[in-house]
Amino acid sequence: MGSDSGFLSLVAQREVKSWRYLKGKTLSVDARTTGYAFVLFEMLRRNGLADGDYNVVRAGGMMQRWEALRVQEQDATLLSTPFDLLAEVHGLQTAAAFGPACRAAAPPSVRNDSTLHS
């Protein structure tokens, strides 16, 4: 169960510069009833987006979500290492670039870290 004990990062297309840019966008999850999806939905809620402000599609596991994001089939998803690092190399945005609002969504143990991976 689960891929690893590492951090998750919200990764988005280049034009997504803040949480509000996700309104009306398509976000991918492995399935709507998994821990990854629950984390994503909570991050979105804590940053002002309600269910219905965005579209959610099922895209499969981490590798499938990375590939769908890379070929621009979706606008954002949660990824862990090494996929979040590959995304940055390819010029995609991470929520860490969104600034302080992202930090508020992280658990206290992560919030104090100098680099945020939600």
GUMARDREN-330294 format. One record per residue (C-alpha): y, z, x; residue number from 1. Coordinates in steps of 0.05 Angstrom, whole numbers, plus 5000, padded with zeros to 4 digits. Example, Ala and Ser with C-alpha at 12.3 -4.5 7.8 and 13.67 -1.06 7.14 Angstrom:
BEGIN
+------+------+------+-----+
!   c2 !   c3 !   c1 !   i !
+------+------+------+-----+
! 4910 ! 5156 ! 5246 !   1 !
! 4979 ! 5143 ! 5273 !   2 !
+------+------+------+-----+
end
This chain:
BEGIN
+------+------+------+-----+
!   c2 !   c3 !   c1 !   i !
+------+------+------+-----+
! 5000 ! 5000 ! 5000 !   1 !
! 5068 ! 4980 ! 5028 !   2 !
! 5081 ! 4940 ! 5091 !   3 !
! 5105 ! 4994 ! 5138 !   4 !
! 5147 ! 5057 ! 5142 !   5 !
! 5209 ! 5020 ! 5166 !   6 !
! 5276 ! 5012 ! 5133 !   7 !
! 5292 ! 4959 ! 5081 !   8 !
! 5353 ! 4915 ! 5085 !   9 !
! 5386 ! 4877 ! 5029 !  10 !
! 5393 ! 4806 ! 5056 !  11 !
! 5435 ! 4753 ! 5021 !  12 !
! 5461 ! 4683 ! 5028 !  13 !
! 5522 ! 4671 ! 5072 !  14 !
! 5571 ! 4668 ! 5014 !  15 !
! 5552 ! 4738 ! 4989 !  16 !
! 5606 ! 4781 ! 5021 !  17 !
! 5601 ! 4843 ! 4978 !  18 !
! 5561 ! 4874 ! 4922 !  19 !
! 5605 ! 4841 ! 4869 !  20 !
! 5585 ! 4772 ! 4896 !  21 !
! 5515 ! 4786 ! 4870 !  22 !
! 5538 ! 4783 ! 4798 !  23 !
! 5505 ! 4723 ! 4765 !  24 !
! 5462 ! 4711 ! 4827 !  25 !
! 5386 ! 4707 ! 4831 !  26 !
! 5351 ! 4763 ! 4869 !  27 !
! 5277 ! 4762 ! 4886 !  28 !
! 5226 ! 4818 ! 4885 !  29 !
! 5152 ! 4821 ! 4895 !  30 !
! 5145 ! 4846 ! 4823 !  31 !
! 5192 ! 4883 ! 4777 !  32 !
! 5149 ! 4946 ! 4776 !  33 !
! 5141 ! 4961 ! 4851 !  34 !
! 5177 ! 5008 ! 4897 !  35 !
! 5215 ! 4950 ! 4929 !  36 !
! 5243 ! 4930 ! 4862 !  37 !
! 5261 ! 5001 ! 4843 !  38 !
! 5299 ! 5009 ! 4909 !  39 !
! 5336 ! 4944 ! 4898 !  40 !
! 5354 ! 4961 ! 4826 !  41 !
! 5380 ! 5030 ! 4847 !  42 !
! 5422 ! 5000 ! 4903 !  43 !
! 5452 ! 4951 ! 4855 !  44 !
! 5466 ! 5005 ! 4803 !  45 !
! 5499 ! 5051 ! 4854 !  46 !
! 5544 ! 4994 ! 4874 !  47 !
! 5569 ! 4976 ! 4805 !  48 !
! 5519 ! 4924 ! 4781 !  49 !
! 5480 ! 4935 ! 4716 !  50 !
! 5415 ! 4904 ! 4694 !  51 !
! 5435 ! 4837 ! 4665 !  52 !
! 5491 ! 4826 ! 4716 !  53 !
! 5441 ! 4788 ! 4760 !  54 !
! 5376 ! 4749 ! 4751 !  55 !
! 5310 ! 4774 ! 4779 !  56 !
! 5252 ! 4729 ! 4798 !  57 !
! 5183 ! 4745 ! 4825 !  58 !
! 5174 ! 4713 ! 4893 !  59 !
! 5115 ! 4749 ! 4923 !  60 !
! 5109 ! 4788 ! 4988 !  61 !
! 5158 ! 4797 ! 5044 !  62 !
! 5141 ! 4730 ! 5078 !  63 !
! 5148 ! 4692 ! 5012 !  64 !
! 5214 ! 4725 ! 4997 !  65 !
! 5240 ! 4710 ! 5066 !  66 !
! 5220 ! 4637 ! 5060 !  67 !
! 5251 ! 4631 ! 4990 !  68 !
! 5316 ! 4661 ! 5016 !  69 !
! 5315 ! 4617 ! 5078 !  70 !
! 5310 ! 4553 ! 5037 !  71 !
! 5362 ! 4580 ! 4988 !  72 !
! 5317 ! 4586 ! 4927 !  73 !
! 5344 ! 4657 ! 4917 !  74 !
! 5410 ! 4691 ! 4933 !  75 !
! 5385 ! 4759 ! 4958 !  76 !
! 5324 ! 4802 ! 4969 !  77 !
! 5300 ! 4864 ! 5005 !  78 !
! 5269 ! 4852 ! 5073 !  79 !
! 5244 ! 4895 ! 5131 !  80 !
! 5237 ! 4880 ! 5204 !  81 !
! 5227 ! 4828 ! 5232 !  82 !
! 5251 ! 4788 ! 5171 !  83 !
! 5319 ! 4822 ! 5167 !  84 !
! 5331 ! 4806 ! 5240 !  85 !
! 5310 ! 4733 ! 5230 !  86 !
! 5358 ! 4729 ! 5172 !  87 !
! 5416 ! 4753 ! 5215 !  88 !
! 5398 ! 4701 ! 5268 !  89 !
! 5400 ! 4648 ! 5214 !  90 !
! 5470 ! 4671 ! 5192 !  91 !
! 5451 ! 4707 ! 5129 !  92 !
! 5487 ! 4770 ! 5106 !  93 !
! 5459 ! 4841 ! 5105 !  94 !
! 5486 ! 4896 ! 5060 !  95 !
! 5508 ! 4933 ! 5123 !  96 !
! 5563 ! 4880 ! 5127 !  97 !
! 5587 ! 4900 ! 5058 !  98 !
! 5617 ! 4965 ! 5085 !  99 !
! 5621 ! 5036 ! 5059 ! 100 !
! 5597 ! 5022 ! 4988 ! 101 !
! 5529 ! 5006 ! 5017 ! 102 !
! 5526 ! 5072 ! 5054 ! 103 !
! 5535 ! 5109 ! 4988 ! 104 !
! 5470 ! 5078 ! 4964 ! 105 !
! 5429 ! 5101 ! 5022 ! 106 !
! 5391 ! 5167 ! 5023 ! 107 !
! 5425 ! 5222 ! 5063 ! 108 !
! 5378 ! 5215 ! 5122 ! 109 !
! 5399 ! 5142 ! 5129 ! 110 !
! 5472 ! 5150 ! 5110 ! 111 !
! 5488 ! 5185 ! 5176 ! 112 !
! 5456 ! 5131 ! 5218 ! 113 !
! 5506 ! 5086 ! 5253 ! 114 !
! 5469 ! 5024 ! 5230 ! 115 !
! 5449 ! 5021 ! 5158 ! 116 !
! 5385 ! 4990 ! 5134 ! 117 !
! 5380 ! 5006 ! 5060 ! 118 !
+------+------+------+-----+
end
